[in-house]
Amino acid sequence: MKNFNLLKKGILGLVVLGLTFTSCSKDETTEQENQLEDTQEVQRSAEIDQIDNVLGDLIIDAYEEQELTAGRSTKLEGNSNTVDYSKDIPDCVTITVVAEQGYRQVTLDFGTDGCVVNGHLLKGQIVFDYTRDPEAQQIMINYNLVDFYFDAKNIIASRSILKELSNVNGNPQFTHDLSITVIWPNGVQASREGTRIREWVEGFGSGIFSDNVFEVTGNWTATFVNGNTHTYEVLTPLRREVICTYFVSGTFNVQRTNFGGVFDYGEGDCDNQASFTFNNGQEITITLN
């Protein structure tokens, strides 16, 4: 009987130990899965950053070139014309301008087959309009995306950009409304709301868009189709050199329930490498697509 009791205790101990290991294993697996999901969402948010950058570059470039053209000539007044006035927008983009007294509508058409811009395949149209007033200190530019795709991601947006001729630092500044929805080819979807301020710190007035540098600040919220919501706030300005596909430096804070950290674009190199440091101090490398 004594030996039987010892045997029962031994078996019970093994069962408890086994359950403990199983529980730990499940907890570790769940934690790893959650971290993978968090990392993927941070990665997708960085992809939306790229989309915002390219859209902003194209619209600002086309707007500035149109203003230069309008300043030199008024022969387009009252007409709809296809023009080729921007040396910084690829030739595969068809640019159409509807010009009336004090009003411009500009269409950037990338075609149904697409056009490569800064290494990204763009399809569809960007249509923007604004009221032209050379003396105004602020200009509102409104734009829509029509059947628009960015590297096979469907982009849905109707947004605005407020241009200030001179901010407190004496630089041109663009305040972007960030209302946008991105749908990945696999069905993953994310929406972004917020404000991004883009200060033109280098290259303004040179007539060459490719030498321009912007510093970006702001805050926004990203909501994913699974219900997860992330909040973002720029900690150190994100440096946008137009010749580079990605931000070259700058950091922003990311927060979500039970998850958070700092996304870092690095120290100035033009590459596709960034890092994310979780609140617990763990750091991972992010390769930007």
N, C-alpha and C positions, 0 to 999 in steps of 0.2 A: 504494500500500500504506500509506503514511504517513497519507493522508487517511482511508483505511478504518479504521485503528487509532484515529484520533481520533474517528471517527464511533461506533465501538463503545464507546469510553470515555464519550462524551457520552450515548449511550443508556443505558449501565449506570448513569451518574450520575443520570439522570432516574428510572430504575427504583428505585434506592436511595432517592432523595429522595421518590418517591411512596410507597414502603413506609413511610418514616419518618413522613410526614404521615398516612397511613392508620392506623399504629399509634398515633400521638398522638391522632388523632380517636377511635379506638375506646376508648383509655384515658380520654379526657375524657368520652365518652358513658357508659362504665361507671361512672365516678366520679359523674356527675350522677344516674344511675339509682340508685346506692347511697344518695346523699344524699337523694333523693326518698323512697326506701323508709324510711330512718331518720327523716325528718321526719314521714312518715305514721304511723309507729309511735309517735313522741312524741305526735302529735296524738291517736291512739287511746288512749294512756295517760291523757291529759288528760280524755278522755271517760269513762274508767273512774273518774277522780277525781270527776267530776260525779255519776256513779251512786252512788258511795260516800257522797258528801255528802248527797244526797237521801234515800237509805235510812237513813242515820244520823239525819238530822233527823226523819223520820217516826217511827222507832222510839222515839227519845228523847222526842219530843213526846207520843206515845201512852202511853208508860210513865209519864211525869211526870203526865199528866192522869189516868191510871188510879189512880195512887197518891193523888192529891188526892181523887178520887171515893171510893176505898176508905177513906180516912181520915175522910170525912164520913158514909159510910153503909155498912152491911154487908148491905143488903137483897138483893144479888145472890148471896149465898153459896149454893152448891149449884146454881146455875142457869146456863143459857146464854141471854144476852140481847143484843139489838141495841140499842145505846145511841148517844147523840149528845152526847158530853161534851167534845170538843176543838174549840175555836173556831178553832184554827190549822190544822187539817186540813180540806180542802175538803168541802163537803156531799155531793159526789158519791162520797165514800168511805164505804162501809158498815162500821161498826166493831162487831164482835161480841166479847163477853167471856164466857168460861167462868170462873166464880169459885168456888173451893172454899176450905176453911180453909187459909190459908197458901199458896195457889197461884193463879196467874192465867195464862190463855191468852187472847191477844188476836189477833183476825184483822182485818186491814185489807184490805178487798175493793174493788178498783178497777174490777171488772166486766170483761166481755169486750169491750165497746166502748171502754173506757178512761176515764180521768179525768185532767184536766190539773192537775198539781201543779208550781208554780214554773216554768211555761212548758214542762213536759215531759209528754208523754202516757204515762201508766202504765196497764198492764193486768195482770190477775191478782191474786194475793194475797200479802201478807206475813203470816206467822203466827209470833208469838213467845210465849214463856212464861217464867215465872220463879217462884221461891219467894219469897213475900212475907214480909219480916221487917223492920219499921220500925226496929228497933234495930241491924240489921246494918250494919257499916261498908263491906261489899262485897256487891254483888248481881250474879249472873250471869244475863244475859238471852240466851236461845237463840232463834234465828229461822231460818225456812225461807222460800224463795220458791217459790210454786206457780204454774206456767204464767205466769211473770212476764216482761213486756216493758217496756222503757224506750225510748221513741221508736223503736219497731220493732226494737230490739236485744233478743235473747233473753238473759235473765240467769239463770244457774244458780248457786245458792248455798245453803249451810247453814252458818250462822256464829254467832258469839257476841260479846257485848259485856259486858265487866266494868265495872260502875259502882262507883267509889269515892266515898263521900260527901265526903271531904276529902283532897286531896293535900298535898304539902309546902308548897304556897302557900296552903293553906286553901280551895282551889276544888274543886268537883266535877270528876271526871275519868272519861272513858270510854275503855277500851282495846278497840279493835276488831280482831277476827280478820278478815283480808282475803282469805280463801279465796273466790274468785269466778271464774266463767267467763262471758265475754261473747261472743256470736255476732252479728256484724253481718249485715244483710239480704243482702249480697253473698257471704256465706260465710266472710269473714275471722273468725278466732277468736283470742282471747287469754285467758290465765288469769293470775291474780294471787295471790301468797301473801306473807304478811308481817303486820306489826303497825302499827297507826296509833293514836296516843294523842291524844285530843281533850280539851283542858282548857277548861272553861267559865269564861271570864274576865270576861264581862259579861252582865248580865240575869238571873242566877240569883235565883229567889225573887220576881221581879216579877209572876209569873202571866201574863205575855205572852211567848209563845215567839218572836215576831217581832223582839223587841229583843235577842235573844241573840247573843253573839259567842263563837266558839271559836278556840283556837289549836291547830294540828295539827302533831305531830312523828311520827317513825317511820321505818321502812325496809321495803322490799318488793321483790319480784322479779316481773317480768311476762314470760311466755313466750308467743310468738306461734306460730301454726299452722305457719309456715315454719321453725320451730326457733330463731329468734332469741330470745335472752334478754337482758333489760335489768335492771339493778339500780338501785334508787332509794334515796336517803338525803336526808332533809330537812336543809337547811343552816340556813335561818332559818325560824321557825315560819310555817306557812301560816295566814293569817287568814281565818276563815270567818264572815262576817256573814250571818245567816240570811235577811235581806231581799234578799241578792244571790245570783244563781244560781251564780256562780263565786267562787273564792278571790279576794280583793282585793289580797293581797300575799303575799310569802314566796317562797322559792327551794328547789329540790332538785337534787341531783346525779344525773345519768343516766350509766351506763357500760355499754358493750358492747364486745366484741372489735373493735378498729379504729374505735371510734366512742364519743363521749362528749361531755358538756357540761353546762351549767347551764340549767334551766328557771326562768323568772322571771315571777311573776304580776303584777308591777308595784308601784306605790307607794301603793295604797289606793283606786284608782278602781273603781267597780262597773261593769265593762265586760267584753267578751268578748275582750280583747286581752292577749296574753302574748308573751314572747320566749324564744328558745332560742339560747344562745351555744355553738358548737362548741368543742372543745378547741383548735382552731387560731385561735380568736379571731373567726371569722365569726359574725355575728348575723343571725337571721332572725325575722320576725314570725309568731306563731302566732295564728290566729283560732279561738276555741273555738266548737264547735257546741252 
